[in-house]
Amino acid sequence: MKLNVDLSELHIASAKMQGLDTFLTELRNQKLCFSKGLEIASKFVEKNGGEVTVIAEGTLLRLLGDEATCFQPYDDINLFYFEI
């Protein structure tokens, strides 16, 4: 018997406890669209006392000494990307 269970929320919750890099990597691994990934990441950073800033290259996230730039490399590729 095979269970059809979506564990994506559990993976995200686990990644939140491991820091910004791990959290953003999990969002990327889930192949979220850019706007959804950025929304989730921004809320996480703001909720934990970090800073979200829109810059020319994308959106800069700062949290507990970590810094990441979230971006969409091309308009026709609607996936969440980031660089630490």
mmCIF file of the N, C-alpha and C atoms, coordinates in Angstrom:
data_MODEL
# 
_entry.id   MODEL 
# 
loop_
_atom_site.group_PDB 
_atom_site.id 
_atom_site.type_symbol 
_atom_site.label_atom_id 
_atom_site.label_alt_id 
_atom_site.label_comp_id 
_atom_site.label_asym_id 
_atom_site.label_entity_id 
_atom_site.label_seq_id 
_atom_site.pdbx_PDB_ins_code 
_atom_site.Cartn_x 
_atom_site.Cartn_y 
_atom_site.Cartn_z 
_atom_site.occupancy 
_atom_site.B_iso_or_equiv 
_atom_site.pdbx_formal_charge 
_atom_site.auth_seq_id 
_atom_site.auth_comp_id 
_atom_site.auth_asym_id 
_atom_site.auth_atom_id 
_atom_site.pdbx_PDB_model_num 
ATOM 1   N N  . MET A 1 1  ? 0.841  -1.165 0.000   1.00 0.00 ? 1  MET A N  1 
ATOM 2   C CA . MET A 1 1  ? 0.000  0.000  0.000   1.00 0.00 ? 1  MET A CA 1 
ATOM 3   C C  . MET A 1 1  ? 0.898  1.244  0.000   1.00 0.00 ? 1  MET A C  1 
ATOM 4   N N  . LYS A 1 2  ? 0.705  2.113  -0.945  1.00 0.00 ? 2  LYS A N  1 
ATOM 5   C CA . LYS A 1 2  ? 1.496  3.327  -1.055  1.00 0.00 ? 2  LYS A CA 1 
ATOM 6   C C  . LYS A 1 2  ? 0.655  4.524  -0.617  1.00 0.00 ? 2  LYS A C  1 
ATOM 7   N N  . LEU A 1 3  ? 1.206  5.306  0.303   1.00 0.00 ? 3  LEU A N  1 
ATOM 8   C CA . LEU A 1 3  ? 0.511  6.493  0.780   1.00 0.00 ? 3  LEU A CA 1 
ATOM 9   C C  . LEU A 1 3  ? 0.884  7.694  -0.079  1.00 0.00 ? 3  LEU A C  1 
ATOM 10  N N  . ASN A 1 4  ? -0.094 8.488  -0.412  1.00 0.00 ? 4  ASN A N  1 
ATOM 11  C CA . ASN A 1 4  ? 0.132  9.708  -1.173  1.00 0.00 ? 4  ASN A CA 1 
ATOM 12  C C  . ASN A 1 4  ? 0.101  10.881 -0.195  1.00 0.00 ? 4  ASN A C  1 
ATOM 13  N N  . VAL A 1 5  ? 1.283  11.226 0.338   1.00 0.00 ? 5  VAL A N  1 
ATOM 14  C CA . VAL A 1 5  ? 1.383  12.249 1.371   1.00 0.00 ? 5  VAL A CA 1 
ATOM 15  C C  . VAL A 1 5  ? 2.326  13.353 0.892   1.00 0.00 ? 5  VAL A C  1 
ATOM 16  N N  . ASP A 1 6  ? 1.900  14.592 1.025   1.00 0.00 ? 6  ASP A N  1 
ATOM 17  C CA . ASP A 1 6  ? 2.725  15.741 0.660   1.00 0.00 ? 6  ASP A CA 1 
ATOM 18  C C  . ASP A 1 6  ? 3.465  16.221 1.909   1.00 0.00 ? 6  ASP A C  1 
ATOM 19  N N  . LEU A 1 7  ? 4.778  16.074 1.899   1.00 0.00 ? 7  LEU A N  1 
ATOM 20  C CA . LEU A 1 7  ? 5.586  16.458 3.051   1.00 0.00 ? 7  LEU A CA 1 
ATOM 21  C C  . LEU A 1 7  ? 6.283  17.802 2.862   1.00 0.00 ? 7  LEU A C  1 
ATOM 22  N N  . SER A 1 8  ? 5.877  18.563 1.851   1.00 0.00 ? 8  SER A N  1 
ATOM 23  C CA . SER A 1 8  ? 6.568  19.819 1.558   1.00 0.00 ? 8  SER A CA 1 
ATOM 24  C C  . SER A 1 8  ? 6.513  20.793 2.729   1.00 0.00 ? 8  SER A C  1 
ATOM 25  N N  . GLU A 1 9  ? 5.387  20.900 3.405   1.00 0.00 ? 9  GLU A N  1 
ATOM 26  C CA . GLU A 1 9  ? 5.278  21.813 4.551   1.00 0.00 ? 9  GLU A CA 1 
ATOM 27  C C  . GLU A 1 9  ? 6.192  21.375 5.694   1.00 0.00 ? 9  GLU A C  1 
ATOM 28  N N  . LEU A 1 10 ? 6.330  20.075 5.886   1.00 0.00 ? 10 LEU A N  1 
ATOM 29  C CA . LEU A 1 10 ? 7.225  19.557 6.923   1.00 0.00 ? 10 LEU A CA 1 
ATOM 30  C C  . LEU A 1 10 ? 8.678  19.877 6.586   1.00 0.00 ? 10 LEU A C  1 
ATOM 31  N N  . HIS A 1 11 ? 9.044  19.749 5.319   1.00 0.00 ? 11 HIS A N  1 
ATOM 32  C CA . HIS A 1 11 ? 10.404 20.073 4.886   1.00 0.00 ? 11 HIS A CA 1 
ATOM 33  C C  . HIS A 1 11 ? 10.699 21.560 5.113   1.00 0.00 ? 11 HIS A C  1 
ATOM 34  N N  . ILE A 1 12 ? 9.737  22.412 4.804   1.00 0.00 ? 12 ILE A N  1 
ATOM 35  C CA . ILE A 1 12 ? 9.920  23.855 5.008   1.00 0.00 ? 12 ILE A CA 1 
ATOM 36  C C  . ILE A 1 12 ? 10.063 24.170 6.496   1.00 0.00 ? 12 ILE A C  1 
ATOM 37  N N  . ALA A 1 13 ? 9.227  23.572 7.332   1.00 0.00 ? 13 ALA A N  1 
ATOM 38  C CA . ALA A 1 13 ? 9.295  23.810 8.777   1.00 0.00 ? 13 ALA A CA 1 
ATOM 39  C C  . ALA A 1 13 ? 10.646 23.374 9.339   1.00 0.00 ? 13 ALA A C  1 
ATOM 40  N N  . SER A 1 14 ? 11.141 22.254 8.875   1.00 0.00 ? 14 SER A N  1 
ATOM 41  C CA . SER A 1 14 ? 12.449 21.773 9.314   1.00 0.00 ? 14 SER A CA 1 
ATOM 42  C C  . SER A 1 14 ? 13.560 22.715 8.865   1.00 0.00 ? 14 SER A C  1 
ATOM 43  N N  . ALA A 1 15 ? 13.487 23.191 7.633   1.00 0.00 ? 15 ALA A N  1 
ATOM 44  C CA . ALA A 1 15 ? 14.516 24.083 7.089   1.00 0.00 ? 15 ALA A CA 1 
ATOM 45  C C  . ALA A 1 15 ? 14.548 25.419 7.823   1.00 0.00 ? 15 ALA A C  1 
ATOM 46  N N  . LYS A 1 16 ? 13.409 25.879 8.315   1.00 0.00 ? 16 LYS A N  1 
ATOM 47  C CA . LYS A 1 16 ? 13.352 27.150 9.050   1.00 0.00 ? 16 LYS A CA 1 
ATOM 48  C C  . LYS A 1 16 ? 14.261 27.124 10.273  1.00 0.00 ? 16 LYS A C  1 
ATOM 49  N N  . MET A 1 17 ? 14.404 25.959 10.880  1.00 0.00 ? 17 MET A N  1 
ATOM 50  C CA . MET A 1 17 ? 15.207 25.835 12.091  1.00 0.00 ? 17 MET A CA 1 
ATOM 51  C C  . MET A 1 17 ? 16.696 25.777 11.795  1.00 0.00 ? 17 MET A C  1 
ATOM 52  N N  . GLN A 1 18 ? 17.068 25.679 10.512  1.00 0.00 ? 18 GLN A N  1 
ATOM 53  C CA . GLN A 1 18 ? 18.472 25.503 10.157  1.00 0.00 ? 18 GLN A CA 1 
ATOM 54  C C  . GLN A 1 18 ? 19.102 26.744 9.543   1.00 0.00 ? 18 GLN A C  1 
ATOM 55  N N  . GLY A 1 19 ? 18.370 27.835 9.464   1.00 0.00 ? 19 GLY A N  1 
ATOM 56  C CA . GLY A 1 19 ? 18.942 29.082 8.978   1.00 0.00 ? 19 GLY A CA 1 
ATOM 57  C C  . GLY A 1 19 ? 18.461 29.485 7.602   1.00 0.00 ? 19 GLY A C  1 
ATOM 58  N N  . LEU A 1 20 ? 18.846 30.691 7.213   1.00 0.00 ? 20 LEU A N  1 
ATOM 59  C CA . LEU A 1 20 ? 18.366 31.292 5.968   1.00 0.00 ? 20 LEU A CA 1 
ATOM 60  C C  . LEU A 1 20 ? 18.780 30.493 4.738   1.00 0.00 ? 20 LEU A C  1 
ATOM 61  N N  . ASP A 1 21 ? 20.043 30.092 4.661   1.00 0.00 ? 21 ASP A N  1 
ATOM 62  C CA . ASP A 1 21 ? 20.533 29.358 3.493   1.00 0.00 ? 21 ASP A CA 1 
ATOM 63  C C  . ASP A 1 21 ? 19.756 28.066 3.287   1.00 0.00 ? 21 ASP A C  1 
ATOM 64  N N  . THR A 1 22 ? 19.594 27.285 4.336   1.00 0.00 ? 22 THR A N  1 
ATOM 65  C CA . THR A 1 22 ? 18.864 26.016 4.241   1.00 0.00 ? 22 THR A CA 1 
ATOM 66  C C  . THR A 1 22 ? 17.402 26.252 3.891   1.00 0.00 ? 22 THR A C  1 
ATOM 67  N N  . PHE A 1 23 ? 16.816 27.278 4.484   1.00 0.00 ? 23 PHE A N  1 
ATOM 68  C CA . PHE A 1 23 ? 15.416 27.594 4.214   1.00 0.00 ? 23 PHE A CA 1 
ATOM 69  C C  . PHE A 1 23 ? 15.210 27.971 2.749   1.00 0.00 ? 23 PHE A C  1 
ATOM 70  N N  . LEU A 1 24 ? 16.048 28.866 2.226   1.00 0.00 ? 24 LEU A N  1 
ATOM 71  C CA . LEU A 1 24 ? 15.921 29.281 0.826   1.00 0.00 ? 24 LEU A CA 1 
ATOM 72  C C  . LEU A 1 24 ? 16.209 28.125 -0.127  1.00 0.00 ? 24 LEU A C  1 
ATOM 73  N N  . THR A 1 25 ? 17.155 27.277 0.234   1.00 0.00 ? 25 THR A N  1 
ATOM 74  C CA . THR A 1 25 ? 17.453 26.098 -0.591  1.00 0.00 ? 25 THR A CA 1 
ATOM 75  C C  . THR A 1 25 ? 16.237 25.188 -0.675  1.00 0.00 ? 25 THR A C  1 
ATOM 76  N N  . GLU A 1 26 ? 15.545 25.008 0.430   1.00 0.00 ? 26 GLU A N  1 
ATOM 77  C CA . GLU A 1 26 ? 14.339 24.167 0.426   1.00 0.00 ? 26 GLU A CA 1 
ATOM 78  C C  . GLU A 1 26 ? 13.254 24.775 -0.451  1.00 0.00 ? 26 GLU A C  1 
ATOM 79  N N  . LEU A 1 27 ? 13.084 26.092 -0.394  1.00 0.00 ? 27 LEU A N  1 
ATOM 80  C CA . LEU A 1 27 ? 12.093 26.744 -1.265  1.00 0.00 ? 27 LEU A CA 1 
ATOM 81  C C  . LEU A 1 27 ? 12.450 26.521 -2.732  1.00 0.00 ? 27 LEU A C  1 
ATOM 82  N N  . ARG A 1 28 ? 13.730 26.649 -3.062  1.00 0.00 ? 28 ARG A N  1 
ATOM 83  C CA . ARG A 1 28 ? 14.167 26.429 -4.445  1.00 0.00 ? 28 ARG A CA 1 
ATOM 84  C C  . ARG A 1 28 ? 13.959 24.968 -4.854  1.00 0.00 ? 28 ARG A C  1 
ATOM 85  N N  . ASN A 1 29 ? 14.297 24.045 -3.964  1.00 0.00 ? 29 ASN A N  1 
ATOM 86  C CA . ASN A 1 29 ? 14.144 22.619 -4.276  1.00 0.00 ? 29 ASN A CA 1 
ATOM 87  C C  . ASN A 1 29 ? 12.693 22.238 -4.539  1.00 0.00 ? 29 ASN A C  1 
ATOM 88  N N  . GLN A 1 30 ? 11.766 22.966 -3.940  1.00 0.00 ? 30 GLN A N  1 
ATOM 89  C CA . GLN A 1 30 ? 10.349 22.678 -4.158  1.00 0.00 ? 30 GLN A CA 1 
ATOM 90  C C  . GLN A 1 30 ? 9.831  23.289 -5.453  1.00 0.00 ? 30 GLN A C  1 
ATOM 91  N N  . LYS A 1 31 ? 10.717 23.968 -6.195  1.00 0.00 ? 31 LYS A N  1 
ATOM 92  C CA . LYS A 1 31 ? 10.392 24.547 -7.502  1.00 0.00 ? 31 LYS A CA 1 
ATOM 93  C C  . LYS A 1 31 ? 9.172  25.473 -7.438  1.00 0.00 ? 31 LYS A C  1 
ATOM 94  N N  . LEU A 1 32 ? 9.172  26.322 -6.404  1.00 0.00 ? 32 LEU A N  1 
ATOM 95  C CA . LEU A 1 32 ? 8.092  27.300 -6.264  1.00 0.00 ? 32 LEU A CA 1 
ATOM 96  C C  . LEU A 1 32 ? 8.229  28.381 -7.326  1.00 0.00 ? 32 LEU A C  1 
ATOM 97  N N  . CYS A 1 33 ? 7.099  28.946 -7.725  1.00 0.00 ? 33 CYS A N  1 
ATOM 98  C CA . CYS A 1 33 ? 7.169  30.086 -8.639  1.00 0.00 ? 33 CYS A CA 1 
ATOM 99  C C  . CYS A 1 33 ? 7.841  31.235 -7.887  1.00 0.00 ? 33 CYS A C  1 
ATOM 100 N N  . PHE A 1 34 ? 8.418  32.160 -8.638  1.00 0.00 ? 34 PHE A N  1 
ATOM 101 C CA . PHE A 1 34 ? 9.210  33.220 -8.018  1.00 0.00 ? 34 PHE A CA 1 
ATOM 102 C C  . PHE A 1 34 ? 8.412  34.020 -6.995  1.00 0.00 ? 34 PHE A C  1 
ATOM 103 N N  . SER A 1 35 ? 7.221  34.451 -7.354  1.00 0.00 ? 35 SER A N  1 
ATOM 104 C CA . SER A 1 35 ? 6.448  35.309 -6.446  1.00 0.00 ? 35 SER A CA 1 
ATOM 105 C C  . SER A 1 35 ? 6.084  34.584 -5.151  1.00 0.00 ? 35 SER A C  1 
ATOM 106 N N  . LYS A 1 36 ? 5.737  33.313 -5.237  1.00 0.00 ? 36 LYS A N  1 
ATOM 107 C CA . LYS A 1 36 ? 5.372  32.541 -4.043  1.00 0.00 ? 36 LYS A CA 1 
ATOM 108 C C  . LYS A 1 36 ? 6.595  32.308 -3.157  1.00 0.00 ? 36 LYS A C  1 
ATOM 109 N N  . GLY A 1 37 ? 7.716  31.943 -3.772  1.00 0.00 ? 37 GLY A N  1 
ATOM 110 C CA . GLY A 1 37 ? 8.943  31.734 -3.009  1.00 0.00 ? 37 GLY A CA 1 
ATOM 111 C C  . GLY A 1 37 ? 9.399  33.001 -2.309  1.00 0.00 ? 37 GLY A C  1 
ATOM 112 N N  . LEU A 1 38 ? 9.336  34.123 -3.025  1.00 0.00 ? 38 LEU A N  1 
ATOM 113 C CA . LEU A 1 38 ? 9.746  35.400 -2.443  1.00 0.00 ? 38 LEU A CA 1 
ATOM 114 C C  . LEU A 1 38 ? 8.809  35.814 -1.314  1.00 0.00 ? 38 LEU A C  1 
ATOM 115 N N  . GLU A 1 39 ? 7.530  35.572 -1.481  1.00 0.00 ? 39 GLU A N  1 
ATOM 116 C CA . GLU A 1 39 ? 6.555  35.901 -0.432  1.00 0.00 ? 39 GLU A CA 1 
ATOM 117 C C  . GLU A 1 39 ? 6.845  35.115 0.846   1.00 0.00 ? 39 GLU A C  1 
ATOM 118 N N  . ILE A 1 40 ? 7.059  33.814 0.709   1.00 0.00 ? 40 ILE A N  1 
ATOM 119 C CA . ILE A 1 40 ? 7.333  32.963 1.872   1.00 0.00 ? 40 ILE A CA 1 
ATOM 120 C C  . ILE A 1 40 ? 8.653  33.363 2.528   1.00 0.00 ? 40 ILE A C  1 
ATOM 121 N N  . ALA A 1 41 ? 9.685  33.586 1.715   1.00 0.00 ? 41 ALA A N  1 
ATOM 122 C CA . ALA A 1 41 ? 11.001 33.954 2.246   1.00 0.00 ? 41 ALA A CA 1 
ATOM 123 C C  . ALA A 1 41 ? 10.951 35.306 2.954   1.00 0.00 ? 41 ALA A C  1 
ATOM 124 N N  . SER A 1 42 ? 10.283 36.273 2.361   1.00 0.00 ? 42 SER A N  1 
ATOM 125 C CA . SER A 1 42 ? 10.189 37.610 2.957   1.00 0.00 ? 42 SER A CA 1 
ATOM 126 C C  . SER A 1 42 ? 9.456  37.570 4.294   1.00 0.00 ? 42 SER A C  1 
ATOM 127 N N  . LYS A 1 43 ? 8.365  36.835 4.358   1.00 0.00 ? 43 LYS A N  1 
ATOM 128 C CA . LYS A 1 43 ? 7.613  36.714 5.616   1.00 0.00 ? 43 LYS A CA 1 
ATOM 129 C C  . LYS A 1 43 ? 8.471  36.069 6.700   1.00 0.00 ? 43 LYS A C  1 
ATOM 130 N N  . PHE A 1 44 ? 9.224  35.033 6.321   1.00 0.00 ? 44 PHE A N  1 
ATOM 131 C CA . PHE A 1 44 ? 10.099 34.344 7.270   1.00 0.00 ? 44 PHE A CA 1 
ATOM 132 C C  . PHE A 1 44 ? 11.141 35.310 7.836   1.00 0.00 ? 44 PHE A C  1 
ATOM 133 N N  . VAL A 1 45 ? 11.774 36.078 6.964   1.00 0.00 ? 45 VAL A N  1 
ATOM 134 C CA . VAL A 1 45 ? 12.815 37.018 7.390   1.00 0.00 ? 45 VAL A CA 1 
ATOM 135 C C  . VAL A 1 45 ? 12.225 38.108 8.285   1.00 0.00 ? 45 VAL A C  1 
ATOM 136 N N  . GLU A 1 46 ? 11.118 38.707 7.880   1.00 0.00 ? 46 GLU A N  1 
ATOM 137 C CA . GLU A 1 46 ? 10.502 39.773 8.675   1.00 0.00 ? 46 GLU A CA 1 
ATOM 138 C C  . GLU A 1 46 ? 10.014 39.262 10.028  1.00 0.00 ? 46 GLU A C  1 
ATOM 139 N N  . LYS A 1 47 ? 9.438  38.072 10.045  1.00 0.00 ? 47 LYS A N  1 
ATOM 140 C CA . LYS A 1 47 ? 8.919  37.491 11.284  1.00 0.00 ? 47 LYS A CA 1 
ATOM 141 C C  . LYS A 1 47 ? 10.039 37.231 12.296  1.00 0.00 ? 47 LYS A C  1 
ATOM 142 N N  . ASN A 1 48 ? 11.240 36.991 11.782  1.00 0.00 ? 48 ASN A N  1 
ATOM 143 C CA . ASN A 1 48 ? 12.371 36.675 12.653  1.00 0.00 ? 48 ASN A CA 1 
ATOM 144 C C  . ASN A 1 48 ? 13.314 37.857 12.864  1.00 0.00 ? 48 ASN A C  1 
ATOM 145 N N  . GLY A 1 49 ? 12.798 39.070 12.630  1.00 0.00 ? 49 GLY A N  1 
ATOM 146 C CA . GLY A 1 49 ? 13.563 40.269 12.935  1.00 0.00 ? 49 GLY A CA 1 
ATOM 147 C C  . GLY A 1 49 ? 14.581 40.676 11.890  1.00 0.00 ? 49 GLY A C  1 
ATOM 148 N N  . GLY A 1 50 ? 14.478 40.110 10.703  1.00 0.00 ? 50 GLY A N  1 
ATOM 149 C CA . GLY A 1 50 ? 15.408 40.457 9.631   1.00 0.00 ? 50 GLY A CA 1 
ATOM 150 C C  . GLY A 1 50 ? 14.916 41.632 8.816   1.00 0.00 ? 50 GLY A C  1 
ATOM 151 N N  . GLU A 1 51 ? 15.595 41.868 7.711   1.00 0.00 ? 51 GLU A N  1 
ATOM 152 C CA . GLU A 1 51 ? 15.311 43.023 6.867   1.00 0.00 ? 51 GLU A CA 1 
ATOM 153 C C  . GLU A 1 51 ? 15.138 42.580 5.418   1.00 0.00 ? 51 GLU A C  1 
ATOM 154 N N  . VAL A 1 52 ? 14.119 43.122 4.756   1.00 0.00 ? 52 VAL A N  1 
ATOM 155 C CA . VAL A 1 52 ? 13.842 42.847 3.344   1.00 0.00 ? 52 VAL A CA 1 
ATOM 156 C C  . VAL A 1 52 ? 13.950 44.165 2.587   1.00 0.00 ? 52 VAL A C  1 
ATOM 157 N N  . THR A 1 53 ? 14.816 44.186 1.551   1.00 0.00 ? 53 THR A N  1 
ATOM 158 C CA . THR A 1 53 ? 15.044 45.402 0.779   1.00 0.00 ? 53 THR A CA 1 
ATOM 159 C C  . THR A 1 53 ? 14.985 45.087 -0.710  1.00 0.00 ? 53 THR A C  1 
ATOM 160 N N  . VAL A 1 54 ? 14.200 45.859 -1.452  1.00 0.00 ? 54 VAL A N  1 
ATOM 161 C CA . VAL A 1 54 ? 14.149 45.702 -2.908  1.00 0.00 ? 54 VAL A CA 1 
ATOM 162 C C  . VAL A 1 54 ? 15.335 46.458 -3.497  1.00 0.00 ? 54 VAL A C  1 
ATOM 163 N N  . ILE A 1 55 ? 16.126 45.759 -4.327  1.00 0.00 ? 55 ILE A N  1 
ATOM 164 C CA . ILE A 1 55 ? 17.289 46.357 -4.986  1.00 0.00 ? 55 ILE A CA 1 
ATOM 165 C C  . ILE A 1 55 ? 17.174 46.113 -6.486  1.00 0.00 ? 55 ILE A C  1 
ATOM 166 N N  . ALA A 1 56 ? 18.066 46.702 -7.257  1.00 0.00 ? 56 ALA A N  1 
ATOM 167 C CA . ALA A 1 56 ? 18.010 46.574 -8.718  1.00 0.00 ? 56 ALA A CA 1 
ATOM 168 C C  . ALA A 1 56 ? 18.114 45.120 -9.172  1.00 0.00 ? 56 ALA A C  1 
ATOM 169 N N  . GLU A 1 57 ? 18.914 44.326 -8.479  1.00 0.00 ? 57 GLU A N  1 
ATOM 170 C CA . GLU A 1 57 ? 19.137 42.930 -8.880  1.00 0.00 ? 57 GLU A CA 1 
ATOM 171 C C  . GLU A 1 57 ? 18.030 41.987 -8.430  1.00 0.00 ? 57 GLU A C  1 
ATOM 172 N N  . GLY A 1 58 ? 17.164 42.430 -7.544  1.00 0.00 ? 58 GLY A N  1 
ATOM 173 C CA . GLY A 1 58 ? 16.106 41.572 -7.010  1.00 0.00 ? 58 GLY A CA 1 
ATOM 174 C C  . GLY A 1 58 ? 15.684 42.047 -5.635  1.00 0.00 ? 58 GLY A C  1 
ATOM 175 N N  . THR A 1 59 ? 15.648 41.128 -4.684  1.00 0.00 ? 59 THR A N  1 
ATOM 176 C CA . THR A 1 59 ? 15.274 41.456 -3.311  1.00 0.00 ? 59 THR A CA 1 
ATOM 177 C C  . THR A 1 59 ? 16.351 40.941 -2.371  1.00 0.00 ? 59 THR A C  1 
ATOM 178 N N  . LEU A 1 60 ? 16.840 41.806 -1.509  1.00 0.00 ? 60 LEU A N  1 
ATOM 179 C CA . LEU A 1 60 ? 17.890 41.463 -0.561  1.00 0.00 ? 60 LEU A CA 1 
ATOM 180 C C  . LEU A 1 60 ? 17.254 41.084 0.768   1.00 0.00 ? 60 LEU A C  1 
ATOM 181 N N  . LEU A 1 61 ? 17.610 39.908 1.269   1.00 0.00 ? 61 LEU A N  1 
ATOM 182 C CA . LEU A 1 61 ? 17.129 39.431 2.564   1.00 0.00 ? 61 LEU A CA 1 
ATOM 183 C C  . LEU A 1 61 ? 18.306 39.383 3.525   1.00 0.00 ? 61 LEU A C  1 
ATOM 184 N N  . ARG A 1 62 ? 18.137 39.961 4.710   1.00 0.00 ? 62 ARG A N  1 
ATOM 185 C CA . ARG A 1 62 ? 19.170 39.925 5.748   1.00 0.00 ? 62 ARG A CA 1 
ATOM 186 C C  . ARG A 1 62 ? 18.559 39.350 7.010   1.00 0.00 ? 62 ARG A C  1 
ATOM 187 N N  . LEU A 1 63 ? 19.249 38.341 7.559   1.00 0.00 ? 63 LEU A N  1 
ATOM 188 C CA . LEU A 1 63 ? 18.753 37.709 8.777   1.00 0.00 ? 63 LEU A CA 1 
ATOM 189 C C  . LEU A 1 63 ? 19.918 37.129 9.564   1.00 0.00 ? 63 LEU A C  1 
ATOM 190 N N  . LEU A 1 64 ? 20.084 37.591 10.792  1.00 0.00 ? 64 LEU A N  1 
ATOM 191 C CA . LEU A 1 64 ? 21.093 37.066 11.721  1.00 0.00 ? 64 LEU A CA 1 
ATOM 192 C C  . LEU A 1 64 ? 22.482 36.956 11.086  1.00 0.00 ? 64 LEU A C  1 
ATOM 193 N N  . GLY A 1 65 ? 22.899 37.994 10.392  1.00 0.00 ? 65 GLY A N  1 
ATOM 194 C CA . GLY A 1 65 ? 24.229 37.999 9.792   1.00 0.00 ? 65 GLY A CA 1 
ATOM 195 C C  . GLY A 1 65 ? 24.320 37.360 8.422   1.00 0.00 ? 65 GLY A C  1 
ATOM 196 N N  . ASP A 1 66 ? 23.285 36.669 7.999   1.00 0.00 ? 66 ASP A N  1 
ATOM 197 C CA . ASP A 1 66 ? 23.252 36.085 6.657   1.00 0.00 ? 66 ASP A CA 1 
ATOM 198 C C  . ASP A 1 66 ? 22.584 37.061 5.703   1.00 0.00 ? 66 ASP A C  1 
ATOM 199 N N  . GLU A 1 67 ? 23.000 37.015 4.462   1.00 0.00 ? 67 GLU A N  1 
ATOM 200 C CA . GLU A 1 67 ? 22.451 37.905 3.443   1.00 0.00 ? 67 GLU A CA 1 
ATOM 201 C C  . GLU A 1 67 ? 22.249 37.110 2.157   1.00 0.00 ? 67 GLU A C  1 
ATOM 202 N N  . ALA A 1 68 ? 21.099 37.267 1.530   1.00 0.00 ? 68 ALA A N  1 
ATOM 203 C CA . ALA A 1 68 ? 20.802 36.568 0.280   1.00 0.00 ? 68 ALA A CA 1 
ATOM 204 C C  . ALA A 1 68 ? 20.062 37.502 -0.662  1.00 0.00 ? 68 ALA A C  1 
ATOM 205 N N  . THR A 1 69 ? 20.358 37.367 -1.945  1.00 0.00 ? 69 THR A N  1 
ATOM 206 C CA . THR A 1 69 ? 19.646 38.114 -2.974  1.00 0.00 ? 69 THR A CA 1 
ATOM 207 C C  . THR A 1 69 ? 18.735 37.147 -3.713  1.00 0.00 ? 69 THR A C  1 
ATOM 208 N N  . CYS A 1 70 ? 17.444 37.417 -3.706  1.00 0.00 ? 70 CYS A N  1 
ATOM 209 C CA . CYS A 1 70 ? 16.459 36.596 -4.417  1.00 0.00 ? 70 CYS A CA 1 
ATOM 210 C C  . CYS A 1 70 ? 16.157 37.268 -5.748  1.00 0.00 ? 70 CYS A C  1 
ATOM 211 N N  . PHE A 1 71 ? 16.058 36.471 -6.800  1.00 0.00 ? 71 PHE A N  1 
ATOM 212 C CA . PHE A 1 71 ? 15.871 37.053 -8.125  1.00 0.00 ? 71 PHE A CA 1 
ATOM 213 C C  . PHE A 1 71 ? 15.214 36.059 -9.073  1.00 0.00 ? 71 PHE A C  1 
ATOM 214 N N  . GLN A 1 72 ? 14.715 36.576 -10.163 1.00 0.00 ? 72 GLN A N  1 
ATOM 215 C CA . GLN A 1 72 ? 14.158 35.778 -11.255 1.00 0.00 ? 72 GLN A CA 1 
ATOM 216 C C  . GLN A 1 72 ? 15.039 36.080 -12.468 1.00 0.00 ? 72 GLN A C  1 
ATOM 217 N N  . PRO A 1 73 ? 15.899 35.128 -12.892 1.00 0.00 ? 73 PRO A N  1 
ATOM 218 C CA . PRO A 1 73 ? 16.901 35.434 -13.916 1.00 0.00 ? 73 PRO A CA 1 
ATOM 219 C C  . PRO A 1 73 ? 16.322 35.853 -15.267 1.00 0.00 ? 73 PRO A C  1 
ATOM 220 N N  . TYR A 1 74 ? 15.209 35.261 -15.648 1.00 0.00 ? 74 TYR A N  1 
ATOM 221 C CA . TYR A 1 74 ? 14.570 35.580 -16.926 1.00 0.00 ? 74 TYR A CA 1 
ATOM 222 C C  . TYR A 1 74 ? 13.059 35.587 -16.725 1.00 0.00 ? 74 TYR A C  1 
ATOM 223 N N  . ASP A 1 75 ? 12.370 36.446 -17.450 1.00 0.00 ? 75 ASP A N  1 
ATOM 224 C CA . ASP A 1 75 ? 10.913 36.541 -17.316 1.00 0.00 ? 75 ASP A CA 1 
ATOM 225 C C  . ASP A 1 75 ? 10.204 35.232 -17.639 1.00 0.00 ? 75 ASP A C  1 
ATOM 226 N N  . ASP A 1 76 ? 10.763 34.447 -18.567 1.00 0.00 ? 76 ASP A N  1 
ATOM 227 C CA . ASP A 1 76 ? 10.099 33.212 -18.974 1.00 0.00 ? 76 ASP A CA 1 
ATOM 228 C C  . ASP A 1 76 ? 10.447 32.021 -18.075 1.00 0.00 ? 76 ASP A C  1 
ATOM 229 N N  . ILE A 1 77 ? 11.297 32.228 -17.076 1.00 0.00 ? 77 ILE A N  1 
ATOM 230 C CA . ILE A 1 77 ? 11.609 31.177 -16.103 1.00 0.00 ? 77 ILE A CA 1 
ATOM 231 C C  . ILE A 1 77 ? 11.032 31.626 -14.767 1.00 0.00 ? 77 ILE A C  1 
ATOM 232 N N  . ASN A 1 78 ? 9.859  31.142 -14.448 1.00 0.00 ? 78 ASN A N  1 
ATOM 233 C CA . ASN A 1 78 ? 9.146  31.593 -13.255 1.00 0.00 ? 78 ASN A CA 1 
ATOM 234 C C  . ASN A 1 78 ? 9.434  30.673 -12.072 1.00 0.00 ? 78 ASN A C  1 
ATOM 235 N N  . LEU A 1 79 ? 10.702 30.648 -11.656 1.00 0.00 ? 79 LEU A N  1 
ATOM 236 C CA . LEU A 1 79 ? 11.110 29.858 -10.509 1.00 0.00 ? 79 LEU A CA 1 
ATOM 237 C C  . LEU A 1 79 ? 11.864 30.740 -9.526  1.00 0.00 ? 79 LEU A C  1 
ATOM 238 N N  . PHE A 1 80 ? 11.883 30.319 -8.273  1.00 0.00 ? 80 PHE A N  1 
ATOM 239 C CA . PHE A 1 80 ? 12.551 31.051 -7.204  1.00 0.00 ? 80 PHE A CA 1 
ATOM 240 C C  . PHE A 1 80 ? 14.045 30.743 -7.221  1.00 0.00 ? 80 PHE A C  1 
ATOM 241 N N  . TYR A 1 81 ? 14.865 31.782 -7.328  1.00 0.00 ? 81 TYR A N  1 
ATOM 242 C CA . TYR A 1 81 ? 16.319 31.649 -7.284  1.00 0.00 ? 81 TYR A CA 1 
ATOM 243 C C  . TYR A 1 81 ? 16.874 32.596 -6.234  1.00 0.00 ? 81 TYR A C  1 
ATOM 244 N N  . PHE A 1 82 ? 18.068 32.264 -5.717  1.00 0.00 ? 82 PHE A N  1 
ATOM 245 C CA . PHE A 1 82 ? 18.736 33.143 -4.758  1.00 0.00 ? 82 PHE A CA 1 
ATOM 246 C C  . PHE A 1 82 ? 20.240 32.892 -4.795  1.00 0.00 ? 82 PHE A C  1 
ATOM 247 N N  . GLU A 1 83 ? 20.981 33.873 -4.303  1.00 0.00 ? 83 GLU A N  1 
ATOM 248 C CA . GLU A 1 83 ? 22.427 33.752 -4.100  1.00 0.00 ? 83 GLU A CA 1 
ATOM 249 C C  . GLU A 1 83 ? 22.745 34.240 -2.700  1.00 0.00 ? 83 GLU A C  1 
ATOM 250 N N  . ILE A 1 84 ? 23.602 33.521 -2.031  1.00 0.00 ? 84 ILE A N  1 
ATOM 251 C CA . ILE A 1 84 ? 24.052 33.919 -0.686  1.00 0.00 ? 84 ILE A CA 1 
ATOM 252 C C  . ILE A 1 84 ? 25.262 34.821 -0.834  1.00 0.00 ? 84 ILE A C  1 
# 
